[in-house]
């Protein structure tokens, strides 16, 4: 029995030794896996996507003639066709990226059904609702024209209207034409390629060169955990943080990747992420204290912002001189003449938490100034070549063509090309159950 126990102990020791070797060999693999996992998580931020939307066609009206026992000439009783489905946009504050649309680029509403006998109206097509983050702007992919903007949680915008259903032959009965053997075809839907562009909503936007201390500041004064490292372009995607102020108040701060001189010409990361500070109430410029010329770097940043969007020049600004933990009061006083006079400035150090209270006081006063309020309906501009992303704009959709209107089973239909139906033959408009939405475009606008 003792020999058996000894054998069991030896086997267990050999097994544990092998397990230890396996874990030791994977120590070099696990950090690499975790590193790749973090990279995949960072790439989930999508703020520019191109999709194809199509509203439903209206159902055809019926040309049915009533037939029943002991009713030799029942007359027309064809019902109206159902309307096609709409395409809606809806703001959702729980979303922060457009990645769900990058892998679902086709959004098609269903068609309305044809009318039937006994004046039965066809079923309406099913609507399609696209949920987007608050702050999403929509543009026409072909022309770049601005279409609409979704800024509030729960805000509903009708992007494309479904086609109206055709009228049945009962509507065309007159004293001289008591048996109309035709009905109206349904109205065609709208097919439009649109570009969705996300612009983060924040009170303060951080602007600075790479490695200026933007992410460090955000991590110190808020609960955000952006990536921080001692090399340029550490931040590759925008980050949001809620800054607590005086215990009971707060404001939102947005950190974007650093920009460099010539970014408007495509250098560095270009001006791609500057769209996220277009709706900020205040711009916080950050220049490190060890820079060669503080005024020159500030002027370069202002020039790049003006190149991207001239409206950014009129936004209120605050200048923060960062990395001042190695400076004493005498050096700070010597550097003050080098700081621009036309902008409020403060010397800070995120690591030593120097000047952060003064900075938050200055930002809070600037944000709450009535002249710096973010307008409820911000000015929007059409997309130009500078603001477009070629990778998305060159995306080709493989969608099928719209099918031709099928004839109704209730009777003979008049081809839409053989007869022009003016507005007087359509109903004034269909009644929607939910009228609490903004109308963007109708089929006539496409």
Number of C-alpha atoms within 10 A of each C-alpha: 6 7 8 9 10 11 12 12 12 12 12 12 12 12 11 12 11 12 12 11 10 11 12 11 11 11 10 10 12 12 11 12 11 11 12 12 11 11 11 11 10 14 11 13 15 17 23 23 23 26 22 19 22 24 30 31 33 32 34 34 37 38 31 29 21 16 15 9 6 7 9 9 11 13 18 26 24 30 28 34 33 29 33 31 27 27 24 23 24 22 22 20 15 11 13 17 20 21 16 15 19 15 10 10 15 17 17 20 25 22 27 28 24 32 30 24 22 16 19 18 25 23 19 23 24 19 19 20 18 18 21 27 24 25 23 25 20 24 21 18 20 11 11 18 17 17 17 21 23 22 23 16 15 15 17 22 22 22 25 27 26 31 26 29 35 29 29 33 27 26 17 17 15 10 6 6 9 12 20 18 23 23 30 27 29 29 25 22 28 25 18 17 16 23 26 21 24 24 24 26 22 23 24 27 26 25 26 26 22 19 20 22 24 28 25 19 22 23 17 15 19 17 13 18 14 20 14 16 13 8 9 13 17 16 21 15 19 18 19 21 20 17 20 15 14 10 6 6 9 15 17 16 25 25 26 24 27 27 25 19 16 15 19 20 12 13 12 16 15 20 23 20 21 22 17 22 26 24 22 25 24 26 26 22 24 28 27 22 22 13 13 9 13 18 15 14 20 19 12 17 22 16 16 21 22 15 17 19 14 12 12 20 14 9 16 18 21 20 23 24 23 25 21 21 16 10 13 9 8 8 11 14 11 9 13 13 10 12 19 15 10 9 11 15 20 17 23 24 22 21 14 12 14 16 17 19 14 13 18 18 13 15 22 18 11 22 21 12 12 9 11 16 14 17 9 8 8 11 9 13 12 13 17 10 8 14 16 16 13 9 10 15 16 9 11 10 12 8 8 6 7 13 7 8 17 13 16 22 15 22 19 14 22 16 15 14 7 7 9 9 13 7 8 7 13 16 11 8 8 11 7 7 6 7 10 11 13 14 15 15 16 15 16 8 8 10
